[in-house]
Amino acid sequence: MKWTDVQDIAIALHEKFPDTDPLSVRFTDLHKWIRELPGFADDPNKSGEKILEAIQMAWLDERE
């Protein structure tokens, strides 16, 4: 997975943290959790607030 795989990352986060409210997660923690996902292999410096926000919103959609 790469940073641009927003939907795949959101699904993986939902599966790993099913009881977590995505809106309660700080971007620093979200960044760390994404980098630790199995299959994630991208440059940690290629993400930014815009990408993290998109992932957070997709995760929220996945949760609902």
matplotlib code that plots the C-alpha trace (Angstrom):
import matplotlib.pyplot as plt

x = [0.0, 1.0, -0.3, -2.5, -4.4, -6.7, -9.6, -7.4, -5.7, -9.1, -10.3, -7.1, -7.3, -11.0, -10.1, -7.1, -8.9, -12.6, -13.6, -11.6, -13.3, -11.2, -12.0, -10.3, -7.0, -4.2, -2.5, 0.8, -0.7, -2.6, 0.7, 2.4, -0.4, -0.5, 3.2, 2.9, 0.1, 1.1, 1.7, 2.3, 5.5, 5.8, 8.1, 6.9, 7.7, 5.2, 2.2, 0.8, -2.2, -4.4, -3.7, -4.1, -7.4, -8.6, -7.7, -9.4, -12.6, -12.5, -12.0, -15.0, -17.1, -15.9, -16.9, -20.4]
y = [0.0, 3.6, 6.9, 7.2, 4.0, 5.9, 3.4, 0.3, 2.1, 3.1, -0.5, -1.8, 0.8, -0.1, -3.8, -3.1, -0.5, -1.3, 0.5, 3.7, 6.9, 8.1, 11.7, 11.2, 10.2, 12.8, 13.0, 12.1, 8.8, 8.2, 8.6, 6.1, 3.6, 3.7, 3.2, 0.1, -1.5, -4.8, -4.3, -0.5, 0.4, 4.1, 7.0, 8.3, 11.9, 11.6, 12.2, 15.4, 16.8, 16.6, 12.8, 12.1, 13.9, 12.0, 8.7, 9.8, 10.6, 7.3, 5.5, 7.3, 6.3, 2.7, 2.7, 3.9]
z = [0.0, -0.6, 0.8, -2.3, -1.5, 0.8, 0.7, 1.3, 4.2, 5.7, 5.5, 7.1, 9.9, 10.5, 10.8, 13.1, 15.3, 15.1, 18.2, 17.6, 16.5, 13.6, 14.5, 17.9, 16.4, 16.2, 12.8, 14.4, 15.7, 12.4, 10.5, 12.7, 12.6, 8.8, 8.5, 10.8, 8.7, 7.1, 3.4, 3.7, 1.9, 1.0, 1.9, 5.3, 4.1, 1.2, 3.4, 4.5, 6.3, 3.1, 2.6, 6.3, 6.4, 3.3, 5.0, 8.2, 6.4, 4.4, 7.7, 9.2, 6.2, 6.6, 10.3, 9.5]

ax = plt.figure().add_subplot(projection="3d")
ax.plot(x, y, z, "-o")
ax.set_aspect("equal")
plt.show()
